[in-house]
Amino acid sequence: MTDSLDGLSSFLAVAQHKSFTAAASEVGVTPTAMSQKIKLLERRLGVVLFQRTTRHVALTDAGQTLFERLRPALRDVEDALTALSDYRGRPSGKLRLTAPRTSCTWPVAPLVARMREAYPELTVEVSLDDAFVDIVASGFDAGIRLGDSVEKDMVRVPISKHSSWSIVGSPAYLAKMGRPSKPEDLLRHHAVRQRMIATGVVYRWELERRGKEITIDVPGGIVVNDIRLMVALVREGSGLAYVPDEEVEADLAAGRLERVLESFVTKGPGLCLYFPERTQEQPKMRALIETVKRLRPSR
């Protein structure tokens, strides 16, 4: 079926210039090709749009009516194309990010603050979720996750080289139950355990001794799926927990929590920004990538 808009751009060019030659030059075709386009349009519409002589081109009544109706629409189209050019030049619109709850202090807070400061026309929307998120299906521009959990077909920009974790307990709990000195001692302790949202599995603690990985299923009568709740329960003396360092820095500094088995805890995979390859040339994505690179630690 013929496109109902076919030929209208040629009509508008001739109507504005009152010349087939000038219109053809603007569109990038020959005057003969332009004349043929108008003839085909007139034939399809069933009306004559132009009065033509060897020296003059004028609109017929039908052509004038069509031109007057199309001019406002043409302005709308030009405005739309101008607005679209904004997306090619500077970050604007909405940037939607998904990130795990444990990273809401770093790197999300400074990242969002820097983006808004540098690009005030950009709206940044952040959704915190520890579960796996399909960013394409869910309408996100990019995500932040641990590197080993990101899909293979995504572009990754490292944020941190590794993540640091600790086994922590309250001073009152450790005074009561004793400090474990080796991984096996954990079997005589109580853990506030974490159920992984992405898999539904209760996490078994991964440690290392002399280069060999050890997995300990620490017993415990409390299972939660939120790390901040885990930390709060540990502060209450409910047991030990295996948590990211950034979640307990303030508690450790204030003496509310203490580390144990530090020499057996290994570094984890670092955080990364990830996104589909096809989106990285958008101005808002280029701005996001550069901001991440400026903010990430040098070591």
KOLDO-863249 format. One line per 2 residues: their letters; for each residue x, y, z of N, C-alpha, C. Coordinates in nm, 3 decimals, m for minus. Layout:
// residues N
A	X/Y/Z/X/Y/Z/X/Y/Z  ... .
This chain:
// residues 299
MT	0.086/m0.119/0.000/0.000/0.000/0.000/0.090/0.124/0.000  0.056/0.224/m0.084/0.136/0.347/m0.093/0.126/0.426/0.036 .
DS	0.238/0.476/0.082/0.242/0.559/0.202/0.167/0.688/0.175  0.070/0.722/0.262/m0.011/0.843/0.241/0.072/0.970/0.250 .
LD	0.190/0.964/0.310/0.277/1.082/0.321/0.374/1.094/0.205  0.377/0.995/0.118/0.472/0.994/0.007/0.445/1.114/m0.083 .
GL	0.548/1.192/m0.110/0.536/1.307/m0.198/0.505/1.438/m0.128  0.463/1.433/m0.002/0.424/1.557/0.066/0.544/1.647/0.093 .
SS	0.659/1.588/0.124/0.778/1.671/0.146/0.817/1.744/0.018  0.801/1.677/m0.097/0.829/1.742/m0.225/0.729/1.853/m0.251 .
FL	0.602/1.828/m0.222/0.499/1.930/m0.238/0.530/2.054/m0.155  0.566/2.033/m0.030/0.596/2.146/0.058/0.715/2.226/0.008 .
AV	0.817/2.156/m0.044/0.936/2.225/m0.094/0.900/2.314/m0.213  0.820/2.261/m0.307/0.781/2.340/m0.424/0.691/2.456/m0.383 .
AQ	0.597/2.429/m0.290/0.504/2.534/m0.246/0.578/2.647/m0.177  0.680/2.616/m0.100/0.753/2.720/m0.028/0.841/2.801/m0.123 .
HK	0.905/2.734/m0.219/0.999/2.803/m0.308/0.931/2.860/m0.432  0.808/2.812/m0.462/0.739/2.850/m0.586/0.829/2.823/m0.707 .
SF	0.906/2.715/m0.695/1.001/2.681/m0.801/1.036/2.534/m0.793  1.024/2.463/m0.906/1.063/2.323/m0.908/1.215/2.309/m0.900 .
TA	1.285/2.403/m0.962/1.432/2.396/m0.963/1.488/2.417/m0.823  1.440/2.519/m0.753/1.489/2.547/m0.617/1.450/2.434/m0.522 .
AA	1.327/2.383/m0.537/1.283/2.273/m0.451/1.366/2.148/m0.476  1.396/2.121/m0.602/1.476/2.003/m0.636/1.615/2.014/m0.577 .
SE	1.673/2.134/m0.581/1.806/2.156/m0.524/1.805/2.133/m0.373  1.699/2.178/m0.305/1.689/2.160/m0.159/1.678/2.013/m0.122 .
VG	1.596/1.940/m0.198/1.572/1.799/m0.167/1.687/1.711/m0.215  1.760/1.757/m0.317/1.872/1.679/m0.369/1.836/1.588/m0.484 .
VT	1.739/1.629/m0.567/1.701/1.553/m0.686/1.703/1.648/m0.805  1.682/1.595/m0.923/1.677/1.679/m1.043/1.539/1.744/m1.055 .
PT	1.530/1.858/m1.126/1.399/1.920/m1.147/1.300/1.824/m1.215  1.349/1.740/m1.305/1.261/1.643/m1.371/1.205/1.544/m1.271 .
AM	1.291/1.495/m1.181/1.245/1.400/m1.079/1.145/1.467/m0.985  1.169/1.594/m0.953/1.075/1.666/m0.866/0.940/1.681/m0.935 .
SQ	0.942/1.717/m1.061/0.817/1.731/m1.135/0.741/1.599/m1.139  0.814/1.489/m1.156/0.749/1.358/m1.160/0.686/1.324/m1.025 .
KI	0.754/1.359/m0.915/0.699/1.334/m0.781/0.566/1.408/m0.762  0.560/1.533/m0.808/0.438/1.611/m0.792/0.326/1.554/m0.879 .
KL	0.359/1.514/m1.000/0.257/1.454/m1.087/0.199/1.328/m1.025  0.285/1.244/m0.966/0.237/1.121/m0.900/0.149/1.155/m0.780 .
LE	0.187/1.259/m0.704/0.107/1.300/m0.590/m0.030/1.351/m0.636  m0.031/1.434/m0.739/m0.157/1.487/m0.791/m0.247/1.373/m0.841 .
RR	m0.186/1.277/m0.909/m0.263/1.164/m0.960/m0.323/1.083/m0.844  m0.244/1.064/m0.740/m0.294/0.986/m0.627/m0.405/1.060/m0.553 .
LG	m0.390/1.191/m0.537/m0.490/1.269/m0.464/m0.612/1.304/m0.550  m0.594/1.301/m0.681/m0.706/1.330/m0.771/m0.733/1.477/m0.787 .
VV	m0.638/1.563/m0.757/m0.653/1.709/m0.773/m0.524/1.767/m0.829  m0.536/1.884/m0.894/m0.420/1.957/m0.943/m0.374/2.051/m0.832 .
LF	m0.248/2.047/m0.799/m0.195/2.126/m0.688/m0.123/2.252/m0.733  m0.068/2.252/m0.854/0.009/2.366/m0.902/m0.036/2.408/m1.042 .
QR	m0.038/2.540/m1.064/m0.050/2.597/m1.198/0.093/2.623/m1.245  0.131/2.566/m1.361/0.269/2.577/m1.405/0.277/2.641/m1.543 .
TT	0.365/2.739/m1.556/0.400/2.795/m1.686/0.552/2.785/m1.698  0.604/2.832/m1.807/0.750/2.825/m1.827/0.823/2.918/m1.731 .
RH	0.751/3.019/m1.676/0.819/3.115/m1.589/0.769/3.117/m1.446  0.650/3.063/m1.422/0.590/3.076/m1.289/0.532/2.942/m1.241 .
VA	0.532/2.927/m1.109/0.467/2.814/m1.042/0.379/2.873/m0.934  0.251/2.841/m0.937/0.157/2.894/m0.837/0.068/2.781/m0.788 .
LT	0.022/2.793/m0.665/m0.068/2.693/m0.606/m0.209/2.712/m0.660  m0.277/2.603/m0.687/m0.420/2.607/m0.715/m0.494/2.624/m0.583 .
DA	m0.626/2.640/m0.591/m0.703/2.650/m0.467/m0.686/2.525/m0.382  m0.686/2.409/m0.449/m0.668/2.284/m0.375/m0.528/2.278/m0.314 .
GQ	m0.430/2.322/m0.394/m0.293/2.322/m0.343/m0.275/2.417/m0.227  m0.340/2.536/m0.235/m0.330/2.633/m0.126/m0.393/2.579/0.001 .
TL	m0.508/2.512/m0.013/m0.574/2.452/0.105/m0.484/2.348/0.170  m0.425/2.262/0.086/m0.336/2.158/0.140/m0.215/2.221/0.208 .
FE	m0.159/2.323/0.145/m0.040/2.388/0.200/m0.070/2.451/0.335  m0.184/2.520/0.344/m0.219/2.586/0.470/m0.246/2.487/0.582 .
RL	m0.298/2.369/0.547/m0.321/2.266/0.648/m0.192/2.196/0.689  m0.099/2.189/0.595/0.025/2.117/0.625/0.127/2.203/0.698 .
RP	0.121/2.337/0.680/0.223/2.422/0.741/0.233/2.407/0.893  0.122/2.407/0.968/0.134/2.386/1.113/0.196/2.250/1.147 .
AL	0.156/2.149/1.069/0.214/2.016/1.093/0.363/2.016/1.064  0.404/2.092/0.960/0.546/2.101/0.927/0.624/2.166/1.040 .
RD	0.565/2.271/1.100/0.632/2.336/1.213/0.647/2.239/1.330  0.544/2.157/1.353/0.552/2.058/1.460/0.663/1.958/1.432 .
VE	0.672/1.916/1.306/0.778/1.821/1.269/0.915/1.884/1.289  0.930/2.010/1.246/1.059/2.078/1.263/1.095/2.094/1.410 .
DA	0.994/2.126/1.493/1.017/2.138/1.637/1.058/2.004/1.696  0.994/1.898/1.649/1.027/1.764/1.699/1.169/1.727/1.661 .
LT	1.210/1.761/1.538/1.346/1.729/1.495/1.448/1.813/1.571  1.413/1.938/1.600/1.502/2.023/1.680/1.519/1.967/1.820 .
AL	1.407/1.922/1.879/1.414/1.861/2.012/1.498/1.735/2.010  1.486/1.659/1.901/1.564/1.537/1.889/1.713/1.567/1.882 .
SD	1.748/1.677/1.819/1.889/1.713/1.810/1.949/1.742/1.946  1.864/1.784/2.042/1.913/1.805/2.178/1.971/1.678/2.236 .
YR	1.911/1.563/2.202/1.958/1.437/2.256/2.094/1.399/2.198  2.126/1.456/2.080/2.256/1.426/2.022/2.365/1.516/2.078 .
GR	2.326/1.628/2.139/2.425/1.724/2.181/2.455/1.728/2.329  2.355/1.714/2.415/2.378/1.730/2.558/2.286/1.634/2.635 .
PS	2.326/1.594/2.752/2.242/1.503/2.832/2.112/1.568/2.874  2.001/1.504/2.846/1.871/1.555/2.887/1.775/1.438/2.896 .
GK	1.653/1.465/2.938/1.555/1.357/2.952/1.569/1.289/3.086  1.543/1.158/3.087/1.546/1.079/3.211/1.651/0.968/3.201 .
LR	1.728/0.954/3.308/1.826/0.845/3.319/1.779/0.753/3.430  1.747/0.628/3.395/1.695/0.533/3.494/1.803/0.429/3.527 .
LT	1.834/0.417/3.657/1.937/0.326/3.704/1.879/0.226/3.802  1.931/0.104/3.800/1.902/0.005/3.903/2.031/m0.029/3.975 .
AP	2.024/m0.040/4.107/2.144/m0.068/4.187/2.105/m0.152/4.307  2.199/m0.229/4.363/2.170/m0.304/4.485/2.162/m0.211/4.605 .
RT	2.085/m0.250/4.704/2.068/m0.165/4.822/2.200/m0.140/4.895  2.290/m0.235/4.890/2.415/m0.221/4.965/2.508/m0.117/4.906 .
SC	2.478/m0.067/4.786/2.565/0.035/4.726/2.501/0.173/4.728  2.398/0.191/4.811/2.325/0.318/4.803/2.403/0.433/4.865 .
TW	2.513/0.406/4.939/2.598/0.516/4.984/2.711/0.537/4.883  2.779/0.434/4.848/2.878/0.439/4.740/2.853/0.320/4.650 .
PV	2.844/0.343/4.520/2.873/0.469/4.452/2.750/0.550/4.411  2.631/0.504/4.447/2.512/0.565/4.389/2.491/0.709/4.433 .
AP	2.503/0.737/4.564/2.475/0.872/4.612/2.567/0.976/4.548  2.700/0.960/4.552/2.785/1.062/4.486/2.767/1.065/4.335 .
LV	2.738/0.950/4.276/2.718/0.946/4.131/2.597/1.029/4.090  2.485/1.008/4.159/2.364/1.084/4.127/2.384/1.232/4.154 .
AR	2.450/1.264/4.265/2.473/1.405/4.299/2.558/1.474/4.192  2.664/1.409/4.146/2.751/1.469/4.043/2.677/1.483/3.910 .
MR	2.597/1.384/3.874/2.522/1.391/3.748/2.424/1.507/3.750  2.352/1.524/3.859/2.254/1.632/3.867/2.322/1.769/3.870 .
EA	2.437/1.776/3.936/2.509/1.903/3.942/2.561/1.943/3.805  2.613/1.847/3.731/2.673/1.876/3.600/2.570/1.889/3.490 .
YP	2.459/1.815/3.501/2.359/1.811/3.393/2.219/1.836/3.451  2.187/1.961/3.484/2.060/1.990/3.551/1.936/1.959/3.468 .
EL	1.951/1.945/3.337/1.835/1.913/3.254/1.806/1.763/3.251  1.889/1.687/3.319/1.874/1.542/3.323/1.806/1.502/3.454 .
TV	1.701/1.424/3.444/1.635/1.367/3.562/1.691/1.228/3.585  1.741/1.202/3.706/1.799/1.072/3.740/1.704/0.999/3.834 .
EV	1.664/0.881/3.792/1.574/0.797/3.872/1.647/0.669/3.909  1.650/0.637/4.038/1.724/0.521/4.087/1.627/0.424/4.155 .
SL	1.639/0.298/4.120/1.561/0.192/4.185/1.658/0.096/4.253  1.645/0.083/4.386/1.732/m0.007/4.462/1.665/m0.144/4.473 .
DD	1.738/m0.247/4.432/1.682/m0.382/4.429/1.797/m0.481/4.430  1.801/m0.569/4.529/1.908/m0.668/4.536/1.885/m0.785/4.442 .
AF	1.764/m0.798/4.388/1.734/m0.908/4.297/1.792/m0.882/4.159  1.801/m0.988/4.079/1.843/m0.972/3.940/1.739/m0.889/3.865 .
VD	1.784/m0.793/3.784/1.694/m0.707/3.708/1.736/m0.710/3.561  1.641/m0.743/3.474/1.665/m0.735/3.330/1.646/m0.588/3.292 .
IV	1.756/m0.516/3.272/1.745/m0.372/3.254/1.674/m0.335/3.125  1.688/m0.417/3.021/1.621/m0.386/2.894/1.471/m0.405/2.909 .
AS	1.430/m0.520/2.962/1.287/m0.548/2.978/1.221/m0.454/3.077  1.297/m0.408/3.177/1.240/m0.323/3.282/1.252/m0.173/3.251 .
GF	1.312/m0.140/3.138/1.318/0.001/3.098/1.425/0.083/3.164  1.531/0.018/3.216/1.642/0.093/3.276/1.748/0.123/3.170 .
DA	1.815/0.235/3.187/1.925/0.270/3.098/2.053/0.194/3.134  2.074/0.174/3.263/2.196/0.108/3.308/2.173/0.050/3.447 .
GI	2.265/m0.037/3.489/2.258/m0.095/3.622/2.393/m0.095/3.688  2.394/m0.114/3.818/2.517/m0.130/3.897/2.503/m0.261/3.973 .
RL	2.597/m0.351/3.953/2.594/m0.480/4.021/2.738/m0.530/4.037  2.755/m0.636/4.118/2.884/m0.703/4.125/2.915/m0.763/3.988 .
GD	3.041/m0.755/3.950/3.080/m0.793/3.815/3.044/m0.934/3.774  3.047/m1.028/3.868/3.021/m1.167/3.831/2.873/m1.197/3.813 .
SV	2.786/m1.101/3.839/2.642/m1.125/3.824/2.584/m1.059/3.699  2.669/m0.993/3.620/2.621/m0.920/3.503/2.618/m1.012/3.381 .
EK	2.513/m0.998/3.299/2.500/m1.079/3.179/2.618/m1.056/3.085  2.655/m1.160/3.012/2.774/m1.155/2.928/2.761/m1.058/2.811 .
DM	2.637/m1.029/2.767/2.620/m0.945/2.649/2.613/m0.796/2.682  2.644/m0.760/2.805/2.641/m0.621/2.848/2.781/m0.559/2.844 .
VR	2.786/m0.431/2.816/2.910/m0.354/2.830/2.931/m0.324/2.977  3.052/m0.343/3.026/3.081/m0.320/3.168/3.186/m0.209/3.184 .
VP	3.162/m0.122/3.280/3.259/m0.020/3.318/3.290/m0.041/3.466  3.410/m0.084/3.500/3.442/m0.110/3.641/3.425/0.013/3.728 .
IS	3.369/m0.008/3.846/3.355/0.098/3.945/3.457/0.078/4.058  3.472/m0.045/4.101/3.571/m0.078/4.204/3.642/m0.206/4.165 .
KH	3.769/m0.220/4.204/3.845/m0.339/4.168/3.796/m0.463/4.241  3.748/m0.443/4.363/3.698/m0.556/4.441/3.603/m0.505/4.546 .
SS	3.532/m0.595/4.608/3.446/m0.560/4.721/3.502/m0.623/4.847  3.495/m0.552/4.958/3.549/m0.601/5.085/3.435/m0.641/5.179 .
WS	3.450/m0.757/5.239/3.348/m0.812/5.329/3.412/m0.844/5.464  3.330/m0.853/5.565/3.378/m0.887/5.699/3.275/m0.974/5.772 .
IV	3.327/m1.057/5.863/3.241/m1.127/5.959/3.241/m1.043/6.086  3.123/m1.003/6.131/3.114/m0.911/6.243/3.018/m0.963/6.350 .
GS	3.043/m0.918/6.474/2.955/m0.948/6.586/2.962/m0.834/6.686  2.865/m0.827/6.773/2.865/m0.723/6.875/2.961/m0.762/6.988 .
PA	3.016/m0.665/7.059/3.103/m0.698/7.173/3.032/m0.787/7.276  2.904/m0.762/7.300/2.830/m0.843/7.398/2.818/m0.987/7.352 .
YL	2.789/m1.008/7.223/2.778/m1.144/7.171/2.912/m1.216/7.180  3.020/m1.149/7.142/3.152/m1.212/7.143/3.198/m1.241/7.286 .
AK	3.162/m1.155/7.381/3.197/m1.181/7.521/3.124/m1.304/7.572  3.004/m1.324/7.524/2.923/m1.438/7.568/2.964/m1.568/7.499 .
MG	2.987/m1.563/7.366/3.009/m1.685/7.287/3.156/m1.711/7.256  3.241/m1.611/7.279/3.382/m1.629/7.247/3.412/m1.589/7.103 .
RP	3.540/m1.559/7.077/3.581/m1.519/6.942/3.629/m1.640/6.866  3.575/m1.666/6.747/3.624/m1.778/6.668/3.766/m1.750/6.620 .
SK	3.852/m1.850/6.623/3.990/m1.832/6.578/4.018/m1.902/6.446  3.931/m1.993/6.406/3.945/m2.064/6.278/3.804/m2.087/6.223 .
PE	3.790/m2.108/6.090/3.657/m2.122/6.030/3.569/m2.228/6.096  3.627/m2.340/6.138/3.548/m2.447/6.198/3.479/m2.402/6.327 .
DL	3.536/m2.301/6.394/3.475/m2.252/6.518/3.337/m2.191/6.492  3.312/m2.150/6.369/3.183/m2.089/6.336/3.067/m2.186/6.356 .
LR	3.095/m2.313/6.349/2.988/m2.413/6.366/2.934/m2.415/6.508  3.004/m2.352/6.602/2.957/m2.344/6.740/2.895/m2.207/6.770 .
HH	2.877/m2.128/6.662/2.820/m1.994/6.678/2.681/m1.988/6.616  2.619/m1.871/6.631/2.490/m1.844/6.568/2.512/m1.738/6.461 .
AV	2.450/m1.757/6.346/2.461/m1.660/6.238/2.326/m1.597/6.209  2.331/m1.470/6.173/2.215/m1.408/6.109/2.237/m1.432/5.960 .
RQ	2.158/m1.519/5.904/2.185/m1.570/5.770/2.108/m1.491/5.664  2.163/m1.493/5.543/2.105/m1.416/5.434/2.047/m1.508/5.327 .
RM	1.920/m1.487/5.293/1.862/m1.556/5.179/1.879/m1.467/5.056  1.946/m1.520/4.956/1.975/m1.441/4.836/1.846/m1.419/4.756 .
IA	1.816/m1.295/4.728/1.692/m1.263/4.658/1.692/m1.319/4.516  1.807/m1.313/4.451/1.812/m1.356/4.311/1.789/m1.506/4.295 .
TG	1.838/m1.586/4.391/1.831/m1.732/4.376/1.740/m1.799/4.478  1.710/m1.730/4.589/1.630/m1.791/4.695/1.708/m1.883/4.785 .
VV	1.840/m1.893/4.762/1.927/m1.982/4.839/1.983/m1.908/4.960  1.993/m1.978/5.075/2.057/m1.921/5.194/2.208/m1.926/5.173 .
YR	2.272/m1.811/5.184/2.414/m1.799/5.153/2.500/m1.878/5.251  2.592/m1.956/5.194/2.694/m2.027/5.273/2.822/m1.945/5.266 .
WE	2.883/m1.921/5.383/2.995/m1.829/5.390/3.117/m1.885/5.319  3.177/m1.800/5.232/3.293/m1.841/5.153/3.419/m1.777/5.211 .
LE	3.509/m1.863/5.261/3.633/m1.817/5.323/3.751/m1.880/5.250  3.871/m1.849/5.297/3.992/m1.901/5.232/4.098/m1.928/5.338 .
RR	4.167/m2.041/5.323/4.278/m2.075/5.413/4.394/m2.127/5.331  4.505/m2.055/5.338/4.627/m2.090/5.264/4.597/m2.113/5.115 .
GK	4.518/m2.022/5.059/4.489/m2.027/4.917/4.380/m2.124/4.876  4.323/m2.195/4.973/4.218/m2.292/4.942/4.083/m2.239/4.991 .
EI	3.984/m2.248/4.905/3.850/m2.198/4.940/3.782/m2.292/5.039  3.712/m2.231/5.134/3.636/m2.306/5.235/3.493/m2.252/5.234 .
TI	3.397/m2.340/5.240/3.257/m2.299/5.249/3.201/m2.350/5.381  3.146/m2.259/5.460/3.093/m2.293/5.592/2.944/m2.260/5.596 .
DV	2.863/m2.360/5.629/2.720/m2.338/5.646/2.695/m2.311/5.794  2.711/m2.185/5.833/2.703/m2.148/5.975/2.558/m2.160/6.023 .
PG	2.536/m2.228/6.134/2.398/m2.243/6.182/2.342/m2.113/6.235  2.211/m2.102/6.232/2.147/m1.982/6.285/1.997/m1.988/6.269 .
GI	1.927/m1.934/6.365/1.781/m1.939/6.364/1.715/m1.816/6.305  1.795/m1.724/6.247/1.739/m1.604/6.184/1.787/m1.599/6.039 .
VV	1.693/m1.588/5.948/1.723/m1.576/5.805/1.649/m1.454/5.752  1.722/m1.363/5.689/1.661/m1.242/5.633/1.713/m1.223/5.491 .
ND	1.648/m1.134/5.415/1.693/m1.107/5.279/1.736/m0.963/5.260  1.770/m0.896/5.370/1.811/m0.756/5.363/1.934/m0.736/5.452 .
IR	2.042/m0.686/5.393/2.168/m0.675/5.467/2.159/m0.574/5.580  2.086/m0.468/5.562/2.076/m0.368/5.669/2.002/m0.424/5.790 .
LM	1.904/m0.507/5.765/1.837/m0.573/5.877/1.932/m0.671/5.945  2.015/m0.740/5.866/2.116/m0.828/5.924/2.205/m0.752/6.020 .
VA	2.254/m0.636/5.975/2.344/m0.556/6.058/2.275/m0.511/6.186  2.150/m0.470/6.174/2.074/m0.425/6.292/2.058/m0.539/6.392 .
LV	2.034/m0.660/6.343/2.019/m0.775/6.431/2.151/m0.811/6.499  2.260/m0.797/6.425/2.391/m0.825/6.484/2.422/m0.724/6.592 .
RE	2.387/m0.599/6.571/2.407/m0.498/6.676/2.329/m0.534/6.802  2.215/m0.602/6.785/2.134/m0.644/6.899/2.190/m0.768/6.968 .
GS	2.298/m0.823/6.914/2.359/m0.940/6.976/2.300/m1.073/6.931  2.232/m1.075/6.815/2.165/m1.198/6.769/2.259/m1.299/6.705 .
GL	2.383/m1.259/6.678/2.477/m1.353/6.619/2.580/m1.283/6.535  2.651/m1.362/6.453/2.750/m1.309/6.360/2.685/m1.292/6.223 .
AY	2.743/m1.207/6.141/2.694/m1.190/6.004/2.812/m1.164/5.912  2.794/m1.203/5.787/2.895/m1.185/5.682/2.841/m1.075/5.591 .
VP	2.901/m0.956/5.596/2.840/m0.839/5.533/2.945/m0.753/5.461  2.902/m0.670/5.364/2.994/m0.576/5.298/3.046/m0.473/5.397 .
DE	3.173/m0.438/5.383/3.234/m0.343/5.475/3.163/m0.209/5.479  3.114/m0.162/5.362/3.052/m0.030/5.362/2.927/m0.024/5.448 .
EV	2.867/m0.140/5.477/2.747/m0.141/5.560/2.777/m0.134/5.709  2.904/m0.158/5.748/2.936/m0.164/5.891/3.051/m0.071/5.930 .
EA	3.095/0.014/5.839/3.209/0.102/5.870/3.184/0.188/5.994  3.066/0.249/5.999/3.035/0.336/6.112/3.027/0.258/6.242 .
DL	2.967/0.138/6.237/2.955/0.054/6.358/3.091/0.007/6.406  3.179/m0.027/6.313/3.314/m0.070/6.351/3.392/0.045/6.413 .
AA	3.381/0.162/6.352/3.454/0.279/6.404/3.404/0.319/6.543  3.274/0.300/6.568/3.216/0.338/6.698/3.227/0.227/6.802 .
GR	3.277/0.110/6.762/3.291/0.000/6.856/3.163/m0.078/6.880  3.059/m0.052/6.802/2.934/m0.127/6.819/2.945/m0.268/6.762 .
LE	3.037/m0.286/6.667/3.063/m0.418/6.609/3.213/m0.440/6.602  3.252/m0.568/6.597/3.393/m0.604/6.585/3.409/m0.712/6.478 .
RV	3.524/m0.707/6.409/3.554/m0.809/6.307/3.613/m0.933/6.374  3.587/m1.048/6.310/3.652/m1.174/6.351/3.697/m1.246/6.224 .
LE	3.794/m1.334/6.241/3.845/m1.418/6.131/3.887/m1.336/6.009  3.949/m1.221/6.032/3.984/m1.133/5.922/4.077/m1.198/5.820 .
SF	4.169/m1.281/5.865/4.267/m1.340/5.774/4.206/m1.446/5.683  4.084/m1.489/5.714/4.018/m1.593/5.633/3.916/m1.535/5.534 .
VT	3.890/m1.406/5.545/3.790/m1.343/5.458/3.859/m1.289/5.334  3.810/m1.324/5.216/3.872/m1.285/5.090/3.799/m1.166/5.027 .
KG	3.866/m1.105/4.932/3.803/m0.998/4.855/3.703/m1.058/4.756  3.594/m0.986/4.733/3.495/m1.030/4.636/3.505/m0.952/4.506 .
PG	3.427/m0.989/4.405/3.429/m0.916/4.278/3.383/m0.772/4.297  3.438/m0.683/4.218/3.404/m0.542/4.230/3.272/m0.507/4.162 .
LC	3.225/m0.388/4.194/3.104/m0.337/4.130/3.137/m0.284/3.991  3.037/m0.290/3.903/3.053/m0.232/3.771/2.923/m0.169/3.725 .
LY	2.937/m0.069/3.640/2.824/m0.014/3.568/2.806/m0.097/3.442  2.683/m0.133/3.408/2.661/m0.213/3.287/2.540/m0.163/3.211 .
FP	2.541/m0.186/3.079/2.436/m0.134/2.992/2.448/m0.202/2.855  2.342/m0.198/2.775/2.349/m0.255/2.640/2.443/m0.174/2.551 .
ER	2.514/m0.240/2.464/2.613/m0.174/2.379/2.551/m0.065/2.293  2.430/m0.087/2.243/2.370/0.007/2.149/2.335/0.142/2.212 .
TQ	2.333/0.150/2.346/2.291/0.275/2.411/2.406/0.366/2.449  2.530/0.322/2.434/2.640/0.396/2.495/2.675/0.527/2.423 .
EQ	2.622/0.548/2.301/2.650/0.673/2.231/2.550/0.783/2.266  2.447/0.751/2.344/2.354/0.855/2.387/2.428/0.954/2.478 .
PK	2.401/1.084/2.464/2.471/1.182/2.550/2.458/1.153/2.698  2.340/1.112/2.744/2.323/1.086/2.887/2.407/0.967/2.931 .
MR	2.425/0.869/2.842/2.506/0.753/2.878/2.654/0.787/2.875  2.696/0.868/2.778/2.836/0.911/2.775/2.870/0.990/2.900 .
AL	2.776/1.075/2.942/2.797/1.154/3.064/2.806/1.063/3.186  2.720/0.961/3.192/2.721/0.867/3.304/2.853/0.792/3.311 .
IE	2.899/0.742/3.197/3.023/0.665/3.192/3.141/0.750/3.238  3.150/0.873/3.188/3.261/0.961/3.226/3.255/0.997/3.374 .
TV	3.135/1.015/3.427/3.122/1.048/3.570/3.166/0.931/3.656  3.129/0.809/3.618/3.172/0.690/3.690/3.324/0.681/3.689 .
KR	3.386/0.704/3.575/3.532/0.694/3.564/3.602/0.797/3.653  3.543/0.917/3.662/3.604/1.020/3.748/3.590/0.990/3.895 .
LR	3.481/0.923/3.933/3.453/0.898/4.074/3.519/0.772/4.129  3.549/0.675/4.043/3.595/0.548/4.096/3.734/0.563/4.160 .
PS	3.760/0.483/4.263/3.890/0.491/4.333/4.005/0.461/4.239  4.121/0.519/4.265/4.238/0.498/4.179/4.307/0.365/4.208 .
R	4.270/0.302/4.317/4.332/0.173/4.351/4.228/0.079/4.409 .
